[in-house]
Amino acid sequence: MKYLDPEREPNRWLEAVMLDLLQQNTEESLESVKDGIRVLTNWIEPGLIDSAFHPWIEQYAGLLTEQENNQNNAVQQY
């Protein structure tokens, strides 16, 4: 078993802990993952999210535009 020192490698340690919690797949472990996600997303600077998750943001924006266009077309048909 590999030991990750959270003081030396906090990012790798947190990644390993979060992935382990997901793999446990219990109600308690999934709640812990949700809490971790909330903490990280509320703490991290929005610009970092934009940079790191740009492809996800673009895909999401595209889906919203597509849904909006479909709704507009459905209204026009009636």
Kinemage of the C-alpha trace (Angstrom):
@kinemage 1
@onewidth
@group {chain A} dominant
@subgroup {mainchain}
@vectorlist {calphas} color= white
{ca met a 1} P 0.000 0.000 0.000
{ca lys a 2} L 1.403 3.356 -1.033
{ca tyr a 3} L 1.425 6.084 1.575
{ca leu a 4} L 0.831 9.661 0.492
{ca asp a 5} L 1.984 12.324 2.901
{ca pro a 6} L -0.744 15.006 3.025
{ca glu a 7} L 1.796 17.577 4.189
{ca arg a 8} L 4.163 16.944 1.265
{ca glu a 9} L 1.598 16.186 -1.458
{ca pro a 10} L -1.790 17.559 -0.374
{ca asn a 11} L -3.251 17.526 -3.902
{ca arg a 12} L -2.356 13.906 -4.596
{ca trp a 13} L -3.466 12.917 -1.092
{ca leu a 14} L -6.878 14.585 -1.510
{ca glu a 15} L -7.329 13.010 -4.930
{ca ala a 16} L -6.587 9.566 -3.487
{ca val a 17} L -8.940 10.077 -0.542
{ca met a 18} L -11.799 11.327 -2.729
{ca leu a 19} L -11.368 8.472 -5.225
{ca asp a 20} L -11.264 5.954 -2.390
{ca leu a 21} L -14.477 7.399 -0.954
{ca leu a 22} L -16.142 7.062 -4.376
{ca gln a 23} L -15.008 3.462 -4.679
{ca gln a 24} L -16.365 2.644 -1.221
{ca asn a 25} L -19.759 3.684 -2.607
{ca thr a 26} L -21.542 3.806 0.740
{ca glu a 27} L -24.057 6.426 1.763
{ca glu a 28} L -21.555 7.873 4.238
{ca ser a 29} L -18.619 7.888 1.806
{ca leu a 30} L -20.687 9.538 -0.941
{ca glu a 31} L -21.835 12.226 1.508
{ca ser a 32} L -18.173 12.851 2.326
{ca val a 33} L -17.393 13.257 -1.373
{ca lys a 34} L -20.303 15.695 -1.740
{ca asp a 35} L -19.008 17.695 1.224
{ca gly a 36} L -15.521 17.756 -0.296
{ca ile a 37} L -16.887 18.962 -3.625
{ca arg a 38} L -18.845 21.726 -1.884
{ca val a 39} L -15.792 22.886 0.043
{ca leu a 40} L -13.558 22.902 -3.026
{ca thr a 41} L -16.023 24.602 -5.363
{ca asn a 42} L -16.889 27.317 -2.853
{ca trp a 43} L -13.243 28.004 -2.052
{ca ile a 44} L -11.563 27.901 -5.463
{ca glu a 45} L -11.273 31.069 -7.522
{ca pro a 46} L -13.813 31.207 -10.394
{ca gly a 47} L -11.077 31.928 -12.942
{ca leu a 48} L -9.388 28.647 -12.066
{ca ile a 49} L -12.645 26.804 -12.645
{ca asp a 50} L -13.015 28.539 -16.011
{ca ser a 51} L -9.503 27.469 -17.008
{ca ala a 52} L -9.556 23.925 -15.677
{ca phe a 53} L -13.068 23.033 -16.804
{ca his a 54} L -13.403 25.076 -19.981
{ca pro a 55} L -14.394 22.067 -22.136
{ca trp a 56} L -17.140 21.126 -19.642
{ca ile a 57} L -18.400 24.715 -19.537
{ca glu a 58} L -18.500 24.934 -23.351
{ca gln a 59} L -20.375 21.644 -23.604
{ca tyr a 60} L -22.876 22.739 -20.932
{ca ala a 61} L -23.413 26.109 -22.651
{ca gly a 62} L -23.957 24.322 -25.960
{ca leu a 63} L -26.566 22.041 -24.407
{ca leu a 64} L -28.378 25.033 -22.902
{ca thr a 65} L -28.413 26.797 -26.280
{ca glu a 66} L -29.679 23.657 -27.982
{ca gln a 67} L -32.438 23.236 -25.405
{ca glu a 68} L -33.425 26.889 -25.720
{ca asn a 69} L -33.565 26.603 -29.517
{ca asn a 70} L -35.711 23.460 -29.271
{ca gln a 71} L -38.127 25.211 -26.906
{ca asn a 72} L -38.359 28.243 -29.183
{ca asn a 73} L -39.042 26.004 -32.216
{ca ala a 74} L -41.734 24.089 -30.307
{ca val a 75} L -43.502 27.323 -29.354
{ca gln a 76} L -43.401 28.618 -32.945
{ca gln a 77} L -45.028 25.450 -34.258
{ca tyr a 78} L -48.168 26.089 -32.233
